[in-house]
Amino acid sequence: MLIEPIPNGNVTTPQGFRAGAVCAGMYAGGLKAGALDLALLVSDRECSAGGVFTRNLVKGAPVVVCRERLAQGRLRAVVANSGNSNSLNGPGGYRDATEMTELAASHLGLAPEEVAVSSTGVTGVAMPMEKVRAGLPRIGVDRDGGSAFAHAIMTTDTYGKECAFAVRDEAGVYYVGGCAKGSGMIHPDMATMLAYVTTDAAVERGLLQRLTAEVADETLNMLSVDGDTSCSDTLLVFANGAAGGPRVEAGSARAEAFRDALRAVCLQLTRLLARDGEGAGRMIEVEVHGAVSLADARRVARTITTSPLVKTAVAGADPNWGRILVAAGRAGAALEEAKTSMRLQGELLLDRGTAQPFDEETLHQKLAADEVRIELDLGLGDAVARAWGCDLTTEYVHINADYRT
């Protein structure tokens, strides 16, 4: 079995998926006026689908509708928009989200139950349905529309996040592709802001749902930009079987290969999201070893990526490594200072509780790289986890202070 990245791959790289987008005018003005903002993604054939959603108790209407449609087991398309999250809009928001699936279904020749809906943007503002009604009939979907879809769901993102991988085994080749959006309000408790993965492999529905949740937990769920979760978080995975070959079922060798490919796509999207955090200059990767449990390893890794003091130190390329250890100490995980070791950009700074000498100017220069790697060994067990984030700059404050004004 071989998993290979596809240059310029995207969500329509797998066979049998089409997408497209238009500018429906969802942004009344500002820098995004005239940008793509309303999009469709559809499979030409029936799919199995898996999904995970925000656990925030404040949920946008599209999340509620998506969960209902996923439970019905017939999903094969999604209509998505940026500029308005259709959240905090009460029963009217639910009606609008439902109407969006109906309009998309009519345009694509599907039943409404086969269409999911996602919205991202400002909260507490009614969805401009007149723009949706006018825009949807103008969307043409084709095999080349994956990148347009990825750009239409962007809000404060500075570039589209997309990738695809080929999986080659004795039965042939199939593809797994994906796209995501998210730049701020990223601290998922399920997946991320909006993410979509497609595959032309045939995957048993129950297995697909289980793998979607598992892979999200170790990739997208380990991402933090600013510690704030969203009411719109959605990850949907579609498998249509267009590549042929035996169905991927639990317990088979193909199931392990598919899991690896799904993880490769979600990991790449996670890294792209971390790199494009609002105002970010550097991506942070934290790897924790030696925890007593996986839950503890994840708690420590996520706490470090979320710490404002760690994030600002990274922004300034400041080798103030004590901030890292102190953040780990408040994670709620088992930790003994005397057994803990730490490396920053590969340089050993703490060896089983004893600080090690280092050249401050040399490490300062290493920290000026685009990626900063933090390694922590707790020395207590065998559990390992990784998390991703970014630095915290003054530009983040400006973006969010001026978001509506």
Secondary structure as GFF3:
##gff-version 3
##sequence-region A 1 405
A	DSSP	beta_strand	2	5	.	.	.	ID=ss1
A	DSSP	beta_strand	17	22	.	.	.	ID=ss2
A	DSSP	beta_strand	38	43	.	.	.	ID=ss3
A	DSSP	beta_strand	48	53	.	.	.	ID=ss4
A	DSSP	alpha_helix	61	72	.	.	.	ID=ss5
A	DSSP	beta_strand	77	84	.	.	.	ID=ss6
A	DSSP	alpha_helix	90	108	.	.	.	ID=ss7
A	DSSP	three_ten_helix	112	114	.	.	.	ID=ss8
A	DSSP	beta_strand	115	122	.	.	.	ID=ss9
A	DSSP	alpha_helix	129	135	.	.	.	ID=ss10
A	DSSP	three_ten_helix	136	138	.	.	.	ID=ss11
A	DSSP	alpha_helix	146	152	.	.	.	ID=ss12
A	DSSP	beta_strand	161	169	.	.	.	ID=ss13
A	DSSP	beta_strand	172	181	.	.	.	ID=ss14
A	DSSP	beta_strand	194	199	.	.	.	ID=ss15
A	DSSP	alpha_helix	205	218	.	.	.	ID=ss16
A	DSSP	three_ten_helix	220	222	.	.	.	ID=ss17
A	DSSP	beta_strand	223	224	.	.	.	ID=ss18
A	DSSP	beta_strand	234	239	.	.	.	ID=ss19
A	DSSP	alpha_helix	253	275	.	.	.	ID=ss20
A	DSSP	beta_strand	283	291	.	.	.	ID=ss21
A	DSSP	alpha_helix	294	306	.	.	.	ID=ss22
A	DSSP	alpha_helix	308	315	.	.	.	ID=ss23
A	DSSP	alpha_helix	322	329	.	.	.	ID=ss24
A	DSSP	three_ten_helix	337	339	.	.	.	ID=ss25
A	DSSP	beta_strand	341	344	.	.	.	ID=ss26
A	DSSP	beta_strand	347	351	.	.	.	ID=ss27
A	DSSP	beta_strand	354	355	.	.	.	ID=ss28
A	DSSP	alpha_helix	360	367	.	.	.	ID=ss29
A	DSSP	beta_strand	371	377	.	.	.	ID=ss30
A	DSSP	beta_strand	383	390	.	.	.	ID=ss31
A	DSSP	alpha_helix	394	401	.	.	.	ID=ss32
###
